[in-house]
């Protein structure tokens, strides 16, 4: 009952100041490296769609344009109309000798779905190496208030360790509920795409559109401090390796 764009695999994020690093840094700077390998222009090719009595299985290849690197991605849909389950499996191809920015799915909802409620880390943002201030609990926010307005627009606003999240038209109104299957996820919602966020030079360049874009991430690369210090520590780096994760989607019924 909720119109959606996607979901489909997403590995890109608007690079942070730390991703881009400083020119005097001797270490590898991931932001420029990701761009050289084309992670900001991934292409999605559907190889097959198979309907079985148990599932709808969509096999795809997600890859940078003009590159031998790729991510073989299978979307397996099961469940019922009331509770629809998506399982995603990812198999890297090629020599991924560098970390991914993120690994999850992106989907879009109409702009009216501007109220969020989630159980997980909050109230502010948190990334693998910046979650010390996050507290697990039940949180509410508008999509607009989820954003962290850094002076230079960049990746922001992810909520860590999320068990489930809802986006609705308002308190007590209908919407979409997403549950992380078997684990937690990172939950991000904003009124512009990562590509629009990445292209903006100032916060005034960010204009809300007709869609609320939602990222549900199985894993995320850390933040580090490479704009002025060391990069992301090894334990917080996101290696490109085989992965499987899933989400269950259902409709939030209006309060009676």
N, C-alpha and C positions, 0 to 999 in steps of 0.2 A: 503493500500500500504506500510505500515511500519511493518516489522516483529517484534514481541514482545514476551518476556517471561512474563507470567502472564497477567494482574495484579492479585494479591491475597492479602488477609489481612496480615498486618505486625504490630506486637506490640513490637518488640525488637530493641534496639539500643546498640551500643558498649558503655559500661558503661564509664562515665566520672570519673575524679578524685573525683568530688563531689558526684556522685552516690555511689562510693565505700566508701567514707568517710574515717575518720581516726580511728584507733583502740582505741584511748582514748575517742572517742565521746560516750556519754551515749545514744543518740537518735538512733532510728532505721536507719540502713544503707541500702538504697534501692538496691544498686548494689548486695551485697551478698544475700539479700532477694529475688530478682528477680531470681538469679541463683538457690537458694534452691527450688524455685517453678517451675523451668524448663522453664522459659520464653525464654531462649536462645536456646531451642530445641523444638519449637512448631511443631506440626504435623497437617496436613491438610487432612481431610477425606471428600470425596464427598458423600453425602447421596442421592441426586436426581438431575436430570437434566430434566427440563420440557420446551418444546417449545409450546407456545401458539400463536394465531394470533397477539398478542400485544407485546410479550416479550419472551426472553430466560431467564429462572429462574434457577439458580444453588444454591442448598442448601447444606451447608457444616457445619462441626464442626471443629473448630481450637482449639487445646488444647495442654498443655505440656504432654509429655509421662508419663504414669503411674501416672496420677493425676485426681482427681474428678473435677478440675476446667476446664472450657471450655468456648468457645465463639461461640454460634450458629450464623453463618454468611450466609446471603443470598445475592447473586449477581444477580441483575436484569438488563438485557441488553435491551435497546430499541433504537429507532431512525432509521437512514438510513445508507447506506454505507458511505456517505459523513460526517455524524455527528452521531457518536455512543455514546450513553449515558449509563453510568454505575451508578446504585444506589446500595449502600451497606447498609444493616441493620445488626446490631450487638446486640445480646442478651446474656449477661453473664450468666453462670451457675456455681453454687457453691459459696463458701464463699470467695469472692475477698476482703479480708481485707487489701489490700495494693494497691497503685497506679500502673497504667500501664506506661511503658516507653514512648510509642507512640501509636497512633491509626490511621491507614490509610492503604494504599495499596502500594505494591512494584511491580515494573515492570522493565524489562530489554530491552534495545535496542542494536543493533550492535555498536561496538566501534567507527565507523565512525561518529556517531551522537554526536560529541564532542563540539558543540557550543550551548550555552544557551542564551535565551532572555526571560525576564519575566516582568510582570507589578505587582509590589508589593514592599515589603520592601527590602532595599539594602543600599549601595552596599555590605556590609559585612553580616555575619551570624547574626541570631537573634532567641531567644527562648522566651517562654512566659514571663520570668522575666528578659530578657536581650535585650529588643528591643528598649531601649531609644535612641540608636544611629541610628536606622533604619529610612530611609526616603522613603516614597512611591513615586515610579517613574518607568520609563521604563529603564531597566538595561540589559546589555549584558556582557557575560563572556564566556571563555572556561570552560569546565567541570573541567579541571585541576586547573584552577585559583579559582574555587569555594571552594576548600579545605582550611581549616585553619590548618597549620602544627604544631599542639601542640607537645611538646617534647615527650610525651607519646601518641601514637595514640589512639583516642577516638572519640565518636560522635562529629560531627562538620559540619559546612557548610550549615545548613538549612536557607532558606530565608523565612521570615514571611509575613503574610498578602498578599499572592500571589493570584491575580485574575485569571491570566492565565500564562502559561509558554510554551515555544517552545524549542525543541531540534532538531537541524538540522545538516547537513553535513558541513555547513559553511554559512556565510552571503549570503542571496539571494538564498540559495540552499534548496532542499526539506527536509521535516522532519515531526515531530509529534507536534501537538498543543494540550494542555490540558487546559480546563477551569474548575475552581471550580464552582459547581452549587449552587447558592443561598448564598454563603458565600466565605470566603477566605480559603487558606490552607497554610501549610508549604511545600516548594519545596526543595528537596535535590537531587543532582546528583553526582555520583562518579564512579570510574573505578574498584571498589571492593565492595564486599558485606559487610553488617554490621558485619557478622560473621568473615570475613577476617580482617576487621578493629579491631574487638575485640581481635583477636588472635595475632595481631602484637605487638611486644615489642618496635620497633623503626620504624620511617618512612621509612627506607630503606627496611623493611620487606614487604612493600606494593608494589606489582607488578601489573601494569595495565593488565587487561585481555581482552577478546574479547567482553566484554559487558559493557555498561554504565548502572548502576543500579540507578533507580529513585524511591524516596519515595515521595508520595503525602499524607500528613498527615492532617486528620481532626482536631486532637488535639495532643498536645505534653506535656510531663511532663517538668516542669521547671528545671533549672540548680542548683540553690541554691549555698551554699558555704560550704558544710559539710566536705570538706577536711581540713578546718581550722576554721569553724564556724558553724552557724545554717544551717539546711537543707532547703528544698523548702517550702516557705510559703504556707499556706492552699489554697489560691486563685489561686496558680499556679500548684497545684497537679492535676494529671489526674486520676480521679476515674474511676473504671470499672463499667460502667452503660450503659443502652440501648442507642444506637446511630444510626443515619441515616445520610449519606452524599453521595455526588455524584460528578461525573466528566463527562465532554463531551470531546470526543477524535475526532480529525479531522486531515487531512493531510495538511501540509504546502506546498503550491505550489511553485515551483521555480520562481524567479523573471524573468520577461520578458523584 
